[in-house]
Structures are given as C-alpha cells and as structure tokens.
Amino acid sequence: MDYVNFFTSLNPFILGILMLVLLLGAYNKWVSH
C-alpha cells in the first residue's frame, strides 16, 4: 500500500496550509487587538 508515500508527498502541502491558517489567525488577532 502506498498510503505512506501518498501522505509524505502531501505533507509539504498540508504543512503550508496549516502555517497559512496560523499566520492568518495571528494576523487577525493582532489587527483586531
């Protein structure tokens, strides 16, 4: 099964989305504050 390969190939994409969401959340919190 290539599930591990599939996940590792998607990992950078998922990490990028998570970082973007965290940055947007911190930015919104900083702006609203």
C-alpha positions in Angstrom: 0.0 0.0 0.0 1.3 3.4 -1.0 -0.6 5.3 1.7 2.7 6.4 3.4 4.2 7.6 0.1 0.9 9.5 -0.6 0.9 11.2 2.8 4.6 12.1 2.6 4.1 13.6 -0.8 1.1 15.7 0.5 2.9 16.6 3.7 4.5 19.9 2.5 1.2 21.0 1.1 -0.6 20.3 4.4 2.1 22.0 6.4 1.9 25.0 4.1 -1.9 25.2 4.6 -1.5 24.9 8.4 1.1 27.6 8.5 -1.1 29.9 6.4 -4.1 29.3 8.6 -2.0 30.0 11.7 -0.5 33.2 10.2 -3.9 34.4 9.2 -5.3 33.7 12.7 -2.4 35.5 14.4 -2.7 38.4 11.9 -6.4 38.8 12.5 -5.9 38.6 16.3 -3.2 41.2 16.1 -5.3 43.5 13.9 -8.5 43.2 16.0 -6.5 43.8 19.1 
